[in-house]
Amino acid sequence: MPIEPDRLYHELGYLIAEMPDLTTPEWQSNETQRWLGRASAWIEQSGNLVDTVAFNAAVNSLCTNPRFPSHIAAVPRLTTILYRALGRAELQASPASRGSFIPVGEIFSAFAALSKILSEATISVMFVDPYADANLLTDFAVLVPDGVITRVLADAGSKKAALAPALKHWVQQYGSERPLEGRLAPDRSLHDRLIIIDERETWSLGQSFNALAARAPTSLIRADLETAQLKIQAHNLIWQTSAPIQ
């Protein structure tokens, strides 16, 4: 049975967002093996026989020693085939779904993609990241337009020490011109890395902000309307019951 275009587009996008680091010995883990199996299956569903054969050949070229030349050459081939399949799927997807996935492969492309997303905020932005660090403010919160309320929700058990002083210095410098508030959710209660725009739109990140595009390619994923509302409601509830960052 043919796969619906929107589903194929979303599945490929999620695969890219969850792409493990294939350049280390950990690529042999059970989790990565499952990811490779899923990726192979969805590339096959995309209907391009050449890419299916090439993807499986690249998988078979991976070695126990990731420094072996055939392994080094196989990793970018896998990535290229996935992005190519995503591009084809996007052309077939409905207009409402297009643009839901923004591949991010380098630090500047992450900055540019987030700048575009954050510039559309008119009321509020919530950053959700269990591992939030000072760079969330210095690199990304600064992209939020003036006058828009910025909220940072981190995890009490995972927060970085530099976050609290960074929040304090921000408030001292900007005050009400760029309102900012940070809170700590109960230990291990946060699992997503999100940007919530104006309580109407959510974007998920494949990595924490402090590692965005620094380790491996990832994606920014815009949730559909129903999923977005569920995420917004859940994280608003967590926010209301979380402690202010001191």
C-alpha positions in Angstrom: 0.0 0.0 0.0 1.4 3.4 -1.0 2.6 5.6 1.9 0.8 9.0 2.3 3.1 11.8 1.2 2.8 13.7 4.4 3.6 10.7 6.5 6.7 9.9 4.4 7.9 13.5 4.7 7.4 13.5 8.5 9.0 10.0 9.0 12.1 11.0 7.0 12.3 14.3 8.8 12.2 12.6 12.2 14.9 10.1 11.1 17.2 13.0 10.3 16.4 14.7 13.6 17.3 11.5 15.4 20.4 10.7 13.4 23.0 9.1 15.6 26.7 10.0 15.4 28.0 7.3 13.0 31.6 8.5 13.3 32.3 6.9 16.7 32.5 3.2 17.8 29.1 3.7 19.4 27.4 3.4 16.0 27.4 -0.3 16.7 24.9 0.1 19.6 21.5 -1.6 19.4 19.8 1.8 19.3 21.8 2.9 16.2 21.3 -0.5 14.5 17.5 0.0 15.0 17.8 3.5 13.5 19.7 2.2 10.5 17.0 -0.4 10.0 14.2 2.2 10.1 16.1 4.5 7.8 16.6 1.7 5.2 12.9 0.8 5.3 11.8 4.4 4.8 14.3 5.1 2.0 12.8 2.0 0.3 9.3 3.4 0.9 10.3 6.6 -0.9 10.2 4.6 -4.1 13.7 5.4 -5.5 15.4 2.1 -6.3 18.8 3.7 -6.9 18.8 5.4 -3.5 17.6 2.3 -1.8 20.4 0.2 -3.2 23.0 3.0 -2.5 21.8 3.4 1.1 22.0 -0.3 1.9 25.4 -0.5 0.2 26.7 2.4 2.4 25.3 0.7 5.5 27.2 -2.5 4.5 30.4 -0.4 4.2 30.3 0.7 7.8 33.1 -0.9 9.8 33.8 -1.8 13.4 36.6 0.7 13.2 35.0 4.0 12.3 38.4 5.3 11.1 38.6 2.8 8.3 38.4 4.6 4.8 35.2 2.7 3.7 33.4 3.7 6.9 34.5 7.4 6.6 33.3 7.5 3.0 30.0 5.8 3.8 28.7 8.2 6.5 28.3 11.3 4.2 26.7 9.0 1.5 24.0 8.0 4.1 23.4 11.6 5.0 23.1 12.8 1.4 20.7 10.0 0.5 18.4 10.9 3.5 18.4 14.6 2.7 17.7 13.8 -1.0 14.8 11.6 0.0 13.5 14.3 2.3 13.7 16.9 -0.4 11.7 14.7 -2.8 9.1 13.9 -0.1 8.6 17.6 0.6 7.7 18.3 -3.0 4.9 15.7 -2.7 3.7 16.8 0.7 0.7 19.0 1.3 1.3 22.8 1.5 0.5 22.7 5.3 3.3 20.2 5.9 6.0 21.8 3.7 8.8 23.5 5.6 8.2 21.5 8.8 11.7 20.2 8.8 14.8 22.4 8.6 18.0 20.4 8.3 20.8 22.0 10.3 24.3 20.8 9.6 26.6 23.6 10.8 26.6 26.2 13.5 25.8 29.2 11.3 22.9 27.4 9.6 21.5 26.7 13.0 21.8 30.4 13.9 20.1 31.4 10.6 17.2 28.9 10.9 16.5 29.9 14.5 16.7 33.6 13.7 14.0 33.2 11.1 11.7 31.2 13.5 12.2 33.6 16.5 11.7 36.7 14.4 8.1 35.8 13.9 7.3 36.0 17.6 5.1 38.9 18.6 4.0 37.9 22.2 6.1 35.3 23.8 8.8 32.7 23.2 9.5 29.7 25.5 12.7 27.8 25.3 12.5 24.3 26.8 15.8 22.5 27.3 16.7 20.2 30.2 20.4 21.1 29.7 20.0 24.9 29.2 23.2 26.8 29.5 24.2 30.5 29.2 24.7 30.1 25.5 21.0 29.7 25.1 20.8 33.4 26.0 23.9 34.7 24.3 23.4 32.9 21.1 19.6 32.4 20.7 17.5 34.4 23.1 19.1 37.5 21.7 17.3 36.8 18.5 13.9 37.3 20.1 12.4 40.7 19.0 12.4 43.5 21.6 9.3 43.6 23.8 8.5 39.9 23.4 8.5 37.9 26.6 11.2 35.2 26.8 10.9 32.2 29.1 13.5 29.6 29.7 12.5 26.2 31.2 15.3 24.0 32.3 15.5 20.8 34.3 16.5 21.0 38.0 18.7 18.0 37.7 20.4 18.9 34.4 20.8 22.6 34.4 24.2 24.2 33.9 25.8 26.4 36.5 26.3 29.4 34.2 22.5 29.7 33.4 21.5 31.5 36.7 24.1 34.3 36.5 23.4 34.8 32.8 19.7 35.2 33.5 20.6 37.7 36.3 22.9 39.8 34.1 20.3 39.8 31.2 17.6 41.2 33.5 19.9 43.8 34.9 20.9 45.0 31.4 17.6 44.8 29.5 14.9 45.0 32.2 11.4 45.4 30.7 12.7 46.1 27.2 13.5 42.4 26.7 11.6 40.7 29.5 13.1 37.3 30.6 12.2 34.7 33.1 13.7 31.3 33.9 12.4 28.4 35.8 13.6 24.9 36.9 11.2 22.0 36.3 11.4 19.0 38.7 14.3 16.7 38.2 14.0 14.6 35.0 10.5 15.9 34.1 11.7 17.5 30.8 12.4 15.3 27.8 11.9 17.7 24.9 13.9 20.5 23.5 11.4 23.0 22.2 10.7 26.5 21.0 7.2 27.6 21.6 6.2 30.7 19.6 3.2 32.8 20.8 1.6 29.7 22.4 0.5 28.6 18.9 3.5 27.0 17.3 6.1 24.5 18.5 9.5 23.6 17.0 11.4 20.5 18.3 15.2 20.3 18.2 17.2 17.1 17.7 19.8 18.4 20.2 20.1 20.7 23.2 20.8 24.3 22.4 24.3 24.0 23.9 25.2 21.4 21.3 23.1 22.5 18.3 24.9 21.6 15.1 28.2 21.2 16.9 28.3 17.4 17.0 26.2 16.1 14.1 23.5 17.2 11.6 20.1 17.6 13.1 16.7 19.2 12.3 14.2 21.7 13.6 10.8 20.1 13.4 7.5 22.1 13.4 4.7 20.1 15.0 1.3 19.8 13.5 -1.5 21.9 15.1 -2.9 19.2 17.3 0.5 18.0 18.6 1.6 21.6 19.1 -1.4 22.3 21.4 -0.7 19.2 23.4 2.9 20.2 23.9 2.0 23.8 24.7 -0.5 22.8 27.3 1.8 20.2 28.9 4.8 22.7 29.2 2.6 25.5 30.4 1.5 23.3 33.2 5.1 22.3 34.0 6.1 26.0 33.9 3.4 27.0 36.4 4.6 24.4 38.9 8.3 25.0 38.4 10.6 27.1 40.7 12.2 30.4 39.6 15.9 30.2 38.8 17.7 32.1 41.5 
